[in-house]
Amino acid sequence: MYESVFSLLYFLKISFIDILDVFLVAMIFLQVYRLVYNTAALNIFYGIIATFVFWKIVEAYEMKYLSIVMSAFFKGGFLALIILFQPEIRKFLLIVGSRIFFKKFIISLFRKSGVSVKTETIDSIVKACAILSGDKTGVLIVIQMHQDIKEFIQNGDEMEAKVNIPILESIFYKNSPLHDGAVVVIGDKIVRTRAILPVSYNKEIPSRLGLRHRAAIGLSEKTDAICLVISEETGYISYIKDQKRTVITNINNLKMKLEKDIL
């Protein structure tokens, strides 16, 4: 079987470099698609792919003048593409250049890596969420993972307090001046309250979800942070990470998910 495969590759004159080339191009296109999926840039991405395929068909049939026009479009439009896809390109470069890239593809081959968060911190967050969910108190908690999220956080009040149940309850108390916006947790400490997060404009987000959910999803589109949202209307807890929202039906499930992703 292997001999027939190698003989076929030899007949087609396909080298290992050719296979690697195709694989890398496919991976790049896949990552770009994931970055623009469910965003306004997705239709632009489809349009570019369709135009590129059309250009290659024109070249294959040797339509000289149309080929010149299409070639000029792609060569001159490179700067325009950078401007159009600036947020997506920025995110891609952040992923490639950040520690998360190396942790996922290199360090993870030898050991499981995690952020420096103690089990008691997770327990405090879980228990506080259970209490606040029962009271139908609106909550937005951001837990920083590997990627620094400071550049995506606006305004808010700086704080240096250890995560515990009483302080989370007092922050999100309805009459508290600190309850609006997000609480940012880095390690075992609350470092910011009343933080404003980038809002997602994803059209597939259900209209019933408010600004807290859209802000959490917006941050998850740009970073690897974990966001916990409690709805004021229903008291439901939403676990948001990597643009995916999971409704927590059992408080034990919340603890399990946090431990799995953090520890």
N, C-alpha and C positions, 0 to 999 in steps of 0.2 A: 504493500500500500504506500509506504513512505517513498519507495523507489519510483512509483508512478507519479507521485506528487512532485518529486524533485525533477523527474524527467520532463514533466509538464512545465515547470518553472524554467527549466533550461531551454525548452522549445520556445517559450514565449519571451525568453531573454529578460526575465524579471529577476533583479538582484535583491539582496537583503536591504540595500539602501533604498530601493524603490518602494519596497513594502513599508519600511520605516517612514519614508516620506509621506506616503498616503495615510498611514496611521496618525502621524503628527498633525497633518492638515485636518483630518477628521476630528481629532481631539480639540483643535483650536476652534473649529466651527461649532462643535458641540458645546464648548464652554461659552462661546459668544451667544449661542442660542439660549442657553440657560440664563445668561445675564439679562437678555432682552425679553425673555418670556413673560407674558402678562404685563408688558409695558407698552407705551405708545411707540417705542422704537422697534417693536416686533414687525410691524407692517413695513417699515423702512428696510429692515433686514431682508424680508421676503422680496421686496422690490429690487434690492441690490443683487440678490442671488438670481432672480429672474432675468435682470438686465445683463448680468455676466454670462449666463447660459446663452442668451440671445446673441451676445457679442461673439461667443465661440462658434455658434452655428453660422453666423455671418462670415467669420474667418474661414471656416471649413468649406463653405461654398464660394470662397474667393470673391466676395462682393467688396471690391476694393474701396470704393468711396464711402460706403456705409461703415466698413471696417475702420476707416480713418476717423470718421466721426465718433464711433463708439470708443475707439482707443483714446482719442483726445478727451472724451468724457471721463473715462476712468483715471487717466493720468492727471488731468486738471482738477478732477473732483476729489482727489485724495484728502486735501486740506478740508474741504467741505464735509467729508465723512468724519474726520476727526472732531470737527465742531459739533456735528449732529449726534455723534456717539460719545461725546465727552464724559458724561456720567458713567456710562458702561465701561469705557476704556479705563477710566480712573479706578473703578471697582476691580476690574480684572488685574490691573497692575498692583493694586493693594493686596489682592489675594496672592499673586505670584511672589511679591516681595516681602510679605509679612511672615511671621513665624508660623502661622496656621498652615501654610503651604508645606513647610519643611516637617512640621509635626505630623501632618496627614500622610505624606509620601515617603518620609525617611525615618523619623524617630519612631513612628508607629510600627515599623517593621521589627523593632527590637523590644519596645516596651510601650505600655499604655500611658499616655501623658494626660495631665489634667491641670486645671488652674488651682491656685493655692486657696482653697475654700474648705473650712473645717465642717465636719458633719453636724456639729451643733448649730452652725450658721444656717445650714439647709433646714434643720429641724425647726429653727425659729421662724424662718420664712414660711414653711409649710403650715405650722400651727397658727401663725398670724393670718395667713390666707384663709384658713378654715374659719377663724373667728369673723374676719371681715366679710367673707362670703355669706356667712349666716346672717349678718346684719345688712346685707346688700349695700355694702360700702364700695364706692368706686375706687379702684386701685390700679396703679401702673408701676410695676417694679422692673427695673432693668438690671440684669446681672452680666457684667462684662466677662467675656471668655478670653481667648487668646489675643484677639485684635483690639487695639486701643480705640475707644469710641469717643474720646474727648472732642475731636473735631466735628462730630455729628451732634453734639449736645449744645444747646443754646440756652443762655440766661440761667436762671435758677440760683439757689443759694448753696454755697459751699458748706459742707458739714464733715465732721470727722468723729463719727460715733459708731460704736460696735453694734452689729445687727442683733437685735433682740425683739421679743414680742411687744413689750410695752411701748418701745419707741416707734415701731411700725404702726401700732394702733393709734398712738397720739398724732403721728404725722398725717394719717389718712382719716382722722376724725373729721366729720362733716363740717364742723365749725372752726377747724384749724386753718390758719392762714397758709399752711404748707401743703394742704391736701391736693391742690391743683397741680397738674403736671406729673412728671415721673420722679421716682426715687431711684438713684443710681447706686448700685452696690458693686464695689470692687474688692475682691478678696473677702474679708470678714467685716468690712466697714461700709457704712453709708457715707458716700462722699459728696452727694448732691441731692437736693430736693427741689421741687417745682421746676424741674428741667423740661425744656421744650424739645421734642424729637421731630425729625423730618417726617412729614405726613406722606403716606402712600397714595398714589392716584390710580392704583390698579382697578380697572373697571370690573373685575370679577369679585371684588370684595362685596359681600351682601350689604344692601343699603341699610339694614337694621343695625349694623355695627357702627358705633360712634367714633369720635375722634381718638379716644384712647386706643381702640383697636387699630385704627388706621395709622396712628403714630408708632405703635409697636411693630406693625407689619413694615412700615416705612424704614424703621431702624434695622429690621431683620433683612431688608433688601440690600443694605449697605454694609452690614457687619455680621459677625457670627454670635452676637449677644443673644441671651435668652430674655424674653419679655413675658411677664405674668400680668394678665389683665383680669380684673373682676368687674363685672357689669353691675351698674347701679340698679338697672331694671329687673334683672333676673337673679343676680348673685352668682352666675356661672363664672367659673375660672377658665381662662383661655391661656394655653401654653403656646407661645409663638417663638419659633426658631427657624431660620433659613426660609422665611416667607411662608412657612406652613403653620396653620393654626389648629391646635388640638383642644377640644373641650374636655376638661377634667371632670369626670363623673364621680370619681372616688378620690378622696384626699390622699389615700395611700399611693394612688397612681402618680400623683404630683411628686411625692417624695421619691418614688422609684425613677421617674424621668429625670429629676434633678440630679440624683446620685449617679445615674447612668451617663449623663452628659457632662457632669462636672468632675466627679471623683475619679 
